[in-house]
Amino acid sequence: MNFMEILRTAAFALRGNWMRSALTSLGVIIGIAAVIVMVSVGQGTQAEIDKLVSGLGSNRLDISGGGGFGGGAVRLAAGSRYTLSEADADAIRKEIPEVEYVAGSMRGGIQVVYGESNWSTQWQGVQPDWFDINDWVIASGQPFESRDYSGAAKSVILGNTVRQQLFGDQDPVGQSVRLGRVPFTVVATLKPKGQGGFGQDQDDLVVVPLETARRRLSGATALPPGAVQQISLGVGRAEDLSYAQGEVEALLRQRHRIQPGDDDDFSVRNIAQIVATRTQTTRLMSLLLGAVAGISLVVGGIGIMNIMLVSVTERIREIGLRMAVGAGPGDIRKQFLAEAMLISLIGGVIGILLGVVGALLVGRFGSLPVALNGRVVGLAAGFSIATGLFFGYYPARKASLLDPIEALRQQ
């Protein structure tokens, strides 16, 4: 028998009991649709989280003051003490060549006022490299000049959220705003970034020179000379990050005269490790979703095997007649395998259509991100073919091994 004859015979056999064939293919339909929807949701979630954490930067370290022990052996939180200074940042810049950018910074909350409008936000006092480390781009106006950093100039750069709340569509460059009670001149605005990797609004901030923040915004806090809350640094190559972290920790321990065995008075956060952890977590979630969908497909395949075994039992006399008129074991095996494949393929096509529609509906009306691509559909089609082959082979082989004489004796 050629391929077309085998296919025609298989279709005729399935049509003879179409209701049972349709119910059998239902398991494959559900399994394929579940594979497409769940894998698409998993990939969409992965892409969304990658997008969120990419704004953190994968080639940077954040060093915060504190982290040592205070009185009574109570451990202090990172950033709770001013144990870092601009001199530490300068030493890192000079002594660790792998470090490309270094910037000390301070931060705090403040009320920004323009005319009758006001907005509660966060201020950041920064050094020049802070913009490169955090990938901030000027949208309008000009960045701070060298004399702004050295002279504690009352110049401010607005984040997009603050600009919209205070000025709407008006250009704020050159306007005067009050940070607390201190008047500042807006010299620039920042391009929007949107939501950050931890869910915060990255654009809800104002930026001033570090010395300005220290003198005019830190309030009555008694600060050590040149103190900073945090030092951020960026390396030129991602593979140098771990080495640079070790060198920075050793340098700061030396500068702060920390004895071996004593706790650090600073803490280092490796952004790349956070990104890698989140990526691994979402990848495991995607695999879990795919595994759940795969179980549905296996259940559908078992249903095909069960029905094909029943079909073999019901058609023993037919098999004997075919063998008696010249059909060989290979022809019988091909026929029953073709029937299993046809059930699986029909279910696969319908399942792909339902899966694509379901993924699009989830992406449009649901709260879950969806990334539907051709590879997911191709994967589902491959599963459909593999299901028919794998679960149809045993019933087809059992049919081909029947003895013709014993088969003809069946009533």
C-alpha positions as CSV (number, residue, x, y, z in Angstrom):
1,M,0.0,0.0,0.0
2,N,1.3,3.5,-0.9
3,F,1.0,6.5,1.4
4,M,-2.2,7.8,-0.1
5,E,-3.9,4.5,0.2
6,I,-2.8,4.2,3.8
7,L,-4.1,7.7,4.6
8,R,-7.4,7.1,2.8
9,T,-7.9,3.8,4.7
10,A,-7.1,5.5,8.0
11,A,-9.5,8.3,7.4
12,F,-12.3,5.9,6.4
13,A,-11.7,3.9,9.6
14,L,-11.8,7.0,11.8
15,R,-14.9,8.3,10.0
16,G,-16.7,5.1,10.8
17,N,-16.7,6.1,14.5
18,W,-16.2,9.8,14.3
19,M,-17.6,10.6,17.7
20,R,-15.0,8.4,19.5
21,S,-12.3,9.8,17.3
22,A,-13.3,13.4,18.1
23,L,-13.4,12.6,21.9
24,T,-10.0,10.9,21.6
25,S,-8.4,14.0,19.9
26,L,-9.9,16.2,22.6
27,G,-7.0,15.3,25.0
28,V,-4.5,16.3,22.3
29,I,-6.4,19.5,21.6
30,I,-6.3,20.6,25.3
31,G,-2.7,19.6,25.7
32,I,-1.5,21.5,22.6
33,A,-3.5,24.6,23.5
34,A,-2.2,24.4,27.1
35,V,1.4,24.2,25.8
36,I,1.0,27.2,23.6
37,V,-0.7,29.4,26.2
38,M,1.5,28.5,29.2
39,V,4.8,28.6,27.3
40,S,3.8,32.0,25.8
41,V,2.9,33.3,29.3
42,G,6.2,32.0,30.7
43,Q,8.2,33.6,27.9
44,G,6.3,36.8,28.2
45,T,6.9,37.0,31.9
46,Q,10.6,36.3,31.3
47,A,10.9,39.1,28.8
48,E,9.0,41.5,31.0
49,I,11.3,40.8,34.0
50,D,14.4,41.1,31.8
51,K,13.1,44.5,30.6
52,L,12.5,45.6,34.2
53,V,15.9,44.5,35.6
54,S,17.9,45.7,32.6
55,G,17.4,49.3,33.9
56,L,19.4,48.3,37.0
57,G,22.6,47.8,34.9
58,S,24.5,44.5,34.9
59,N,28.0,45.9,35.0
60,R,27.7,47.8,38.3
61,L,28.2,47.6,42.0
62,D,26.4,49.6,44.7
63,I,28.3,50.2,48.0
64,S,26.3,51.5,50.9
65,G,27.6,52.8,54.3
66,G,26.8,51.0,57.5
67,G,26.4,47.2,57.7
68,G,28.8,47.0,60.7
69,F,28.0,46.6,64.4
70,G,26.8,49.5,66.5
71,G,26.7,49.7,70.3
72,G,25.5,46.6,72.0
73,A,26.5,44.4,69.1
74,V,23.3,45.5,67.2
75,R,23.9,45.2,63.4
76,L,23.1,48.4,61.5
77,A,21.4,48.4,58.2
78,A,23.2,49.4,55.1
79,G,23.1,53.2,54.6
80,S,22.3,53.9,58.3
81,R,25.8,55.3,58.9
82,Y,28.0,57.7,56.9
83,T,31.0,55.4,56.7
84,L,31.8,56.2,53.1
85,S,33.3,59.4,51.7
86,E,34.2,61.0,48.4
87,A,37.8,60.1,49.2
88,D,36.8,56.4,49.0
89,A,35.3,57.0,45.6
90,D,38.5,58.8,44.4
91,A,40.6,55.9,45.7
92,I,38.5,53.4,43.8
93,R,38.8,55.4,40.7
94,K,42.6,55.7,41.0
95,E,43.6,52.3,42.2
96,I,41.3,49.8,40.4
97,P,41.8,50.2,36.7
98,E,38.8,47.8,35.8
99,V,36.4,50.5,37.2
100,E,35.2,52.8,34.4
101,Y,32.8,55.0,36.3
102,V,32.6,55.9,40.0
103,A,30.1,58.3,41.7
104,G,29.3,59.0,45.3
105,S,25.7,60.0,46.1
106,M,23.2,61.0,48.8
107,R,19.5,60.9,48.8
108,G,16.4,62.0,50.8
109,G,12.8,63.1,50.6
110,I,11.6,66.6,49.9
111,Q,8.7,68.8,48.8
112,V,9.2,70.5,45.4
113,V,7.2,73.6,44.8
114,Y,6.5,75.6,41.6
115,G,3.9,78.4,41.8
116,E,0.7,76.8,43.2
117,S,1.9,73.3,42.4
118,N,3.9,71.0,44.7
119,W,5.0,67.4,44.7
120,S,6.6,65.1,47.2
121,T,9.6,63.3,45.7
122,Q,13.1,62.0,46.3
123,W,16.3,64.1,45.7
124,Q,19.6,62.7,44.6
125,G,22.9,64.5,45.2
126,V,25.3,63.1,42.7
127,Q,28.8,63.2,41.2
128,P,29.2,63.4,37.4
129,D,29.6,59.7,36.6
130,W,26.2,59.0,38.3
131,F,24.4,59.7,35.0
132,D,26.5,57.2,33.0
133,I,26.3,54.5,35.7
134,N,22.5,54.7,35.8
135,D,22.0,55.3,32.1
136,W,20.2,58.6,32.5
137,V,19.9,60.8,29.4
138,I,19.2,64.5,29.3
139,A,15.9,65.2,27.5
140,S,16.1,69.0,27.4
141,G,18.5,71.6,28.7
142,Q,22.1,71.1,29.7
143,P,23.8,68.8,32.2
144,F,25.6,70.2,35.3
145,E,28.8,71.9,34.6
146,S,32.1,71.4,36.5
147,R,31.6,74.6,38.5
148,D,28.1,73.4,39.6
149,Y,29.7,70.4,41.3
150,S,32.5,72.3,42.9
151,G,30.5,75.4,43.9
152,A,27.4,73.8,45.4
153,A,25.3,75.5,42.7
154,K,21.5,75.8,43.2
155,S,20.8,73.9,40.0
156,V,18.4,71.0,39.6
157,I,17.5,68.4,37.0
158,L,14.0,67.1,37.1
159,G,12.8,63.6,36.5
160,N,9.9,63.2,34.1
161,T,7.3,62.5,36.7
162,V,8.2,65.6,38.7
163,R,8.2,67.7,35.5
164,Q,4.7,66.5,34.6
165,Q,3.3,67.1,38.0
166,L,4.7,70.6,38.3
167,F,4.8,71.9,34.7
168,G,2.5,69.7,32.6
169,D,3.5,70.3,29.0
170,Q,5.4,73.5,29.8
171,D,9.2,73.6,29.3
172,P,10.6,73.9,32.9
173,V,14.2,74.7,31.8
174,G,15.2,78.1,33.2
175,Q,12.3,78.2,35.7
176,S,12.8,78.5,39.4
177,V,11.5,75.9,41.9
178,R,11.8,75.5,45.6
179,L,13.2,72.3,47.1
180,G,12.0,72.6,50.7
181,R,12.7,76.3,51.3
182,V,15.7,76.7,49.0
183,P,15.1,78.1,45.5
184,F,16.7,76.2,42.6
185,T,17.0,76.8,38.9
186,V,15.9,74.0,36.6
187,V,18.8,73.4,34.1
188,A,17.5,70.2,32.5
189,T,15.0,67.3,32.5
190,L,15.7,63.6,32.2
191,K,14.3,61.2,29.6
192,P,11.7,58.9,31.1
193,K,12.6,55.4,32.2
194,G,9.3,54.2,33.6
195,Q,8.9,51.5,36.2
196,G,12.1,50.0,37.8
197,G,13.1,46.5,38.5
198,F,11.6,46.6,42.0
199,G,8.3,48.3,40.9
200,Q,9.3,51.9,41.8
201,D,8.8,54.9,39.6
202,Q,12.3,55.7,38.4
203,D,11.3,59.1,37.1
204,D,10.0,60.4,40.4
205,L,13.2,62.2,41.5
206,V,15.2,65.4,41.2
207,V,18.9,65.5,40.9
208,V,21.4,68.1,42.3
209,P,25.2,68.2,42.6
210,L,26.5,66.3,45.5
211,E,28.0,69.3,47.4
212,T,24.7,71.1,46.9
213,A,22.8,68.3,48.5
214,R,25.3,68.1,51.4
215,R,25.1,71.8,52.2
216,R,21.5,72.7,51.3
217,L,19.3,69.7,51.5
218,S,20.6,67.4,54.2
219,G,19.0,69.5,56.9
220,A,20.5,69.7,60.4
221,T,22.2,66.3,60.0
222,A,25.8,66.5,61.2
223,L,27.8,64.9,58.3
224,P,31.4,63.9,58.4
225,P,33.6,65.8,55.9
226,G,33.0,64.6,52.4
227,A,30.5,61.9,53.5
228,V,28.3,60.1,51.0
229,Q,25.6,57.5,51.6
230,Q,26.4,55.3,48.6
231,I,29.1,54.8,46.0
232,S,28.1,53.3,42.7
233,L,30.6,52.1,40.1
234,G,30.5,50.6,36.7
235,V,33.1,48.3,35.0
236,G,33.9,48.3,31.3
237,R,33.5,44.5,30.9
238,A,31.0,42.3,32.7
239,E,33.5,39.5,33.2
240,D,35.6,41.9,35.4
241,L,32.7,42.6,37.8
242,S,33.5,39.8,40.3
243,Y,37.2,40.7,40.4
244,A,36.4,44.4,40.8
245,Q,34.1,43.6,43.7
246,G,36.9,41.7,45.5
247,E,39.3,44.6,44.9
248,V,36.9,47.2,46.1
249,E,36.1,45.3,49.3
250,A,39.8,44.8,50.0
251,L,40.6,48.5,49.3
252,L,37.8,49.8,51.6
253,R,38.7,47.4,54.4
254,Q,42.2,48.8,54.2
255,R,41.2,52.4,54.1
256,H,38.7,52.0,56.9
257,R,41.3,50.0,59.0
258,I,39.1,47.0,59.5
259,Q,41.0,44.2,61.1
260,P,40.8,40.6,59.9
261,G,37.7,38.9,61.3
262,D,35.9,42.1,62.0
263,D,32.7,43.0,60.2
264,D,32.7,45.5,57.3
265,D,31.3,49.0,57.9
266,F,29.9,48.9,54.4
267,S,27.9,46.5,52.2
268,V,28.3,45.8,48.5
269,R,25.4,44.9,46.2
270,N,26.2,43.1,42.9
271,I,23.4,44.0,40.5
272,A,24.5,41.2,38.1
273,Q,23.8,38.6,40.8
274,I,20.3,40.0,41.3
275,V,19.6,39.9,37.6
276,A,20.9,36.4,37.3
277,T,18.8,35.2,40.3
278,R,15.6,36.8,38.8
279,T,16.3,35.3,35.4
280,Q,16.9,31.9,36.8
281,T,13.6,32.1,38.8
282,T,11.5,33.1,35.8
283,R,13.2,30.4,33.7
284,L,12.3,27.8,36.3
285,M,8.7,29.1,36.3
286,S,8.5,28.8,32.5
287,L,9.8,25.2,32.7
288,L,7.2,24.5,35.3
289,L,4.4,25.9,33.2
290,G,5.6,23.9,30.2
291,A,5.8,20.7,32.3
292,V,2.2,21.2,33.5
293,A,1.1,21.6,29.9
294,G,3.2,18.6,28.8
295,I,1.4,16.5,31.4
296,S,-1.9,17.4,29.7
297,L,-0.4,16.3,26.4
298,V,0.8,13.0,27.8
299,V,-2.7,12.3,29.1
300,G,-4.1,13.0,25.6
301,G,-1.5,10.6,24.2
302,I,-2.5,7.9,26.6
303,G,-6.1,8.4,25.5
304,I,-5.0,7.8,21.9
305,M,-3.2,4.6,22.9
306,N,-6.2,3.3,24.8
307,I,-8.6,3.9,22.0
308,M,-6.3,2.4,19.4
309,L,-5.9,-0.7,21.6
310,V,-9.7,-1.0,21.8
311,S,-9.9,-0.5,18.1
312,V,-7.4,-3.4,17.5
313,T,-9.5,-5.6,19.7
314,E,-12.7,-4.7,17.9
315,R,-11.1,-5.2,14.4
316,I,-9.2,-8.5,14.9
317,R,-11.3,-10.3,12.2
318,E,-10.8,-7.3,9.8
319,I,-7.0,-7.6,10.4
320,G,-7.1,-11.3,9.7
321,L,-9.0,-10.7,6.4
322,R,-6.5,-8.2,5.3
323,M,-3.6,-10.5,6.0
324,A,-5.4,-13.3,4.2
325,V,-5.7,-11.3,1.0
326,G,-2.0,-10.4,1.0
327,A,-1.4,-7.5,3.5
328,G,1.8,-8.0,5.4
329,P,2.5,-7.1,9.0
330,G,4.2,-3.8,7.8
331,D,0.9,-2.8,6.1
332,I,-1.1,-3.4,9.2
333,R,1.3,-1.5,11.3
334,K,1.3,1.4,9.0
335,Q,-2.5,1.5,8.8
336,F,-3.0,1.7,12.6
337,L,-0.1,4.1,13.0
338,A,-1.6,6.3,10.4
339,E,-4.9,6.3,12.3
340,A,-3.1,7.3,15.5
341,M,-1.2,10.0,13.7
342,L,-4.3,11.3,12.0
343,I,-6.1,11.7,15.3
344,S,-3.1,13.4,16.8
345,L,-2.6,15.8,13.8
346,I,-6.2,16.8,13.7
347,G,-6.2,17.5,17.4
348,G,-2.8,19.3,17.0
349,V,-4.1,21.7,14.3
350,I,-7.2,22.5,16.3
351,G,-5.2,22.8,19.5
352,I,-2.7,25.2,17.8
353,L,-5.6,27.4,16.6
354,L,-7.2,27.4,20.1
355,G,-3.8,28.0,21.8
356,V,-3.0,31.0,19.6
357,V,-6.4,32.5,20.2
358,G,-6.2,31.8,23.9
359,A,-2.7,33.4,24.2
360,L,-3.9,36.5,22.3
361,L,-6.9,36.8,24.6
362,V,-4.8,36.4,27.7
363,G,-2.4,39.1,26.5
364,R,-5.2,41.5,25.6
365,F,-7.6,41.0,28.5
366,G,-5.5,39.4,31.2
367,S,-2.8,40.9,33.5
368,L,-0.1,38.4,32.4
369,P,2.4,39.3,29.7
370,V,2.4,37.0,26.7
371,A,5.2,36.5,24.1
372,L,3.8,34.4,21.2
373,N,6.3,33.4,18.5
374,G,6.7,30.9,15.8
375,R,9.0,28.7,17.8
376,V,6.2,28.0,20.4
377,V,3.8,27.0,17.6
378,G,6.4,24.9,16.0
379,L,7.1,23.2,19.3
380,A,3.5,22.5,19.8
381,A,3.2,21.0,16.2
382,G,6.3,18.8,17.0
383,F,4.7,17.6,20.2
384,S,1.6,16.7,18.3
385,I,3.5,14.6,15.7
386,A,5.6,13.0,18.5
387,T,2.4,12.1,20.5
388,G,0.9,10.3,17.6
389,L,4.1,8.3,16.8
390,F,4.9,7.4,20.4
391,F,1.5,6.4,21.6
392,G,0.3,4.9,18.4
393,Y,3.3,2.6,17.8
394,Y,2.4,0.0,20.4
395,P,-1.2,-0.6,19.3
396,A,0.0,-0.7,15.6
397,R,2.7,-3.2,16.5
398,K,0.3,-5.4,18.5
399,A,-2.1,-5.4,15.5
400,S,0.7,-6.4,13.1
401,L,1.8,-9.3,15.3
402,L,-1.7,-11.0,15.2
403,D,-1.8,-14.5,13.7
404,P,-4.0,-14.4,10.6
405,I,-5.6,-17.8,11.3
406,E,-6.4,-17.0,14.9
407,A,-7.7,-13.6,13.8
408,L,-10.1,-15.2,11.3
409,R,-11.5,-17.4,13.9
410,Q,-12.7,-14.4,15.9
411,Q,-16.5,-13.8,15.7
